[in-house]
Structures are given as structure tokens and as C-alpha cells.
């Protein structure tokens, strides 16, 4: 049985092909497989959220606390995440913002996030 690609499926992040089909889910997150390079990938591949176990909402809330309080130790106290983890999230978000800036991608401003501007793909 041959699965046909849906036009709503994302392109393959590795080879850019559009012949991508759904390939089940893992931990409630949709997976796809590229029929050109036979690699599977999830929706967060290539974003700062890739391989994180926390939800995007929790990461965004923690980074917002860092922005408002100005210190990792205060954010650690409030959120319960270790300062090493928060620092890693902060560096990943900064790298993503730099890549988006160098590629000419814009920033998204969503009223649901209280007007906080975040790099595309972060939240």
C-alpha cells in the first residue's frame, strides 16, 4: 500500500523534498518520513524546541521570567528548573534568533504571549 503525500505536510528539513508522508506519532507528537531520503523527522526538528522534554509553553514561560527578573537564579527559584537548563534554553533561543536575523526572517508578535516578541519557531 503506497501512502500519498498530503499538501499540508511540511517539506523534508534535510533534503527539501515535498514527498513527505505521516509516519505515526511519538509521545503525542506527529512524525513524518521523507520518501526521497527515507529520513524521519518531527515538527520541532531545526527549532530550539528539538529534543526538549518540556512543553513549548513551559520553556516560553521560563524565558519570560528570565527576561523580566534579569537573572537565572531568580528564574530557577520561581520555575523550579535548574539554572544550567535555563541557560541552555536561553542560548538555543539566542542562536535561533541570530539565524533568523541573518536569513532575513521576521519575528512573530502574538497577543496571546502578552506582546512578547519571539523568534519564529520558538513557540
C-alpha contacts under 8 A as a table, 3 or more apart, distances in Angstrom:
res1	aa1	res2	aa2	distance
3	X	21	X	6.78
4	X	21	X	6.75
5	X	9	X	7.17
5	X	18	X	7.98
5	X	19	X	5.80
5	X	20	X	5.55
5	X	21	X	4.91
5	X	22	X	7.91
6	X	9	X	5.56
6	X	20	X	7.68
6	X	21	X	6.90
9	X	18	X	7.87
9	X	20	X	6.46
9	X	21	X	6.95
9	X	22	X	7.69
10	X	18	X	7.22
10	X	20	X	7.20
11	X	16	X	5.55
11	X	17	X	5.66
11	X	18	X	4.67
11	X	19	X	7.44
11	X	20	X	6.56
12	X	15	X	5.73
12	X	16	X	4.67
12	X	17	X	5.35
12	X	18	X	6.45
12	X	20	X	6.73
12	X	33	X	7.99
12	X	34	X	6.00
12	X	41	X	7.85
13	X	16	X	5.58
13	X	41	X	7.99
13	X	45	X	7.55
13	X	46	X	7.53
15	X	36	X	7.94
15	X	37	X	6.99
17	X	20	X	7.29
17	X	34	X	7.23
17	X	36	X	6.62
18	X	34	X	7.77
19	X	34	X	6.11
19	X	35	X	5.69
19	X	36	X	6.74
20	X	32	X	6.45
20	X	33	X	5.64
20	X	34	X	4.44
20	X	35	X	5.88
21	X	32	X	5.54
21	X	33	X	5.60
21	X	34	X	6.62
21	X	35	X	7.45
22	X	30	X	7.46
22	X	31	X	6.08
22	X	32	X	4.36
22	X	33	X	6.36
23	X	30	X	7.53
23	X	31	X	5.19
23	X	32	X	4.68
23	X	33	X	5.81
23	X	40	X	7.74
24	X	30	X	6.19
24	X	31	X	5.61
24	X	32	X	7.30
25	X	28	X	5.78
25	X	29	X	5.15
25	X	30	X	4.34
25	X	31	X	5.14
26	X	29	X	5.29
26	X	30	X	6.66
26	X	31	X	7.02
29	X	42	X	7.27
29	X	43	X	7.71
30	X	42	X	6.24
30	X	43	X	6.92
31	X	40	X	6.88
31	X	41	X	5.75
31	X	42	X	4.61
31	X	43	X	7.06
32	X	40	X	5.50
32	X	41	X	5.50
32	X	42	X	6.23
33	X	38	X	6.22
33	X	39	X	5.63
33	X	40	X	4.08
33	X	41	X	6.36
34	X	37	X	5.79
34	X	38	X	5.00
34	X	39	X	5.52
34	X	40	X	6.26
35	X	38	X	5.13
35	X	39	X	7.78
41	X	45	X	6.43
42	X	45	X	5.66
44	X	47	X	5.45
44	X	48	X	7.70
44	X	49	X	5.77
44	X	50	X	4.92
44	X	51	X	7.95
45	X	49	X	7.75
45	X	50	X	5.26
46	X	50	X	6.55
47	X	50	X	5.58
47	X	96	X	7.18
47	X	121	X	5.85
47	X	122	X	6.47
48	X	89	X	7.49
48	X	92	X	5.38
48	X	93	X	5.93
48	X	96	X	6.61
48	X	121	X	7.57
48	X	122	X	6.03
49	X	52	X	5.57
49	X	56	X	6.85
49	X	122	X	6.65
52	X	55	X	7.72
54	X	58	X	6.37
54	X	59	X	6.71
55	X	58	X	5.28
55	X	59	X	6.44
56	X	59	X	5.13
56	X	60	X	6.02
56	X	122	X	7.58
56	X	123	X	5.63
57	X	60	X	5.14
57	X	61	X	6.03
57	X	123	X	7.13
58	X	61	X	5.09
58	X	62	X	6.14
59	X	62	X	5.15
59	X	63	X	6.18
59	X	89	X	7.39
60	X	63	X	5.14
60	X	64	X	6.05
60	X	123	X	6.81
61	X	64	X	5.06
61	X	65	X	6.31
62	X	65	X	5.09
62	X	66	X	6.42
62	X	75	X	6.64
62	X	79	X	6.43
62	X	86	X	7.36
63	X	66	X	4.98
63	X	67	X	6.25
63	X	86	X	7.40
63	X	89	X	7.75
63	X	90	X	6.86
64	X	67	X	5.01
64	X	68	X	6.17
65	X	68	X	5.12
65	X	69	X	5.81
65	X	70	X	7.85
65	X	75	X	5.68
66	X	69	X	5.28
66	X	70	X	5.24
66	X	71	X	5.73
66	X	72	X	6.05
66	X	74	X	7.50
66	X	75	X	5.47
67	X	70	X	5.36
67	X	71	X	7.87
69	X	74	X	6.54
69	X	75	X	7.07
70	X	74	X	7.79
71	X	74	X	5.47
71	X	75	X	6.46
72	X	75	X	5.01
72	X	76	X	5.96
72	X	83	X	5.58
72	X	86	X	6.95
72	X	87	X	7.26
73	X	76	X	4.90
73	X	77	X	6.20
73	X	83	X	6.26
74	X	77	X	5.11
74	X	78	X	6.26
75	X	78	X	5.12
75	X	79	X	5.85
75	X	80	X	7.77
75	X	81	X	7.81
75	X	83	X	7.68
76	X	79	X	5.46
76	X	80	X	5.24
76	X	81	X	5.22
76	X	82	X	5.61
76	X	83	X	5.60
76	X	86	X	7.63
77	X	80	X	5.66
77	X	81	X	7.76
81	X	85	X	6.62
81	X	86	X	6.76
82	X	85	X	5.32
82	X	86	X	6.42
83	X	86	X	5.00
83	X	87	X	5.96
84	X	87	X	5.10
84	X	88	X	6.22
85	X	88	X	5.09
85	X	89	X	6.30
86	X	89	X	5.08
86	X	90	X	6.10
87	X	90	X	4.94
87	X	91	X	6.13
88	X	91	X	5.15
88	X	92	X	6.16
89	X	92	X	5.13
89	X	93	X	6.15
90	X	93	X	5.16
90	X	94	X	6.14
91	X	94	X	5.01
91	X	95	X	6.10
92	X	95	X	5.17
92	X	96	X	6.15
93	X	96	X	5.08
93	X	97	X	6.13
93	X	119	X	7.51
93	X	122	X	6.98
94	X	97	X	5.03
94	X	98	X	6.19
95	X	98	X	5.10
95	X	99	X	6.23
96	X	99	X	5.13
96	X	100	X	6.13
96	X	119	X	6.95
96	X	122	X	7.94
97	X	100	X	5.04
97	X	101	X	6.01
97	X	119	X	5.38
97	X	120	X	7.97
98	X	101	X	4.99
98	X	102	X	6.08
99	X	102	X	5.15
99	X	103	X	6.08
100	X	103	X	5.18
100	X	104	X	6.08
100	X	105	X	4.90
100	X	106	X	7.01
100	X	119	X	7.13
100	X	120	X	7.47
101	X	104	X	5.15
101	X	105	X	5.90
101	X	106	X	7.18
102	X	105	X	7.68
105	X	120	X	7.72
106	X	119	X	7.57
106	X	120	X	7.18
107	X	117	X	6.42
107	X	118	X	6.07
107	X	119	X	5.11
107	X	120	X	5.83
108	X	117	X	5.84
108	X	118	X	5.86
108	X	119	X	6.36
108	X	120	X	6.01
109	X	113	X	7.94
109	X	115	X	5.95
109	X	116	X	6.20
109	X	117	X	4.73
109	X	118	X	6.73
110	X	113	X	5.59
110	X	114	X	7.11
110	X	115	X	5.72
110	X	116	X	6.90
110	X	117	X	7.22
111	X	114	X	5.16
111	X	115	X	4.95
111	X	116	X	7.73
112	X	115	X	7.21
113	X	116	X	5.61
118	X	122	X	6.62
118	X	123	X	7.37
119	X	122	X	5.60
119	X	123	X	7.94
120	X	123	X	7.42
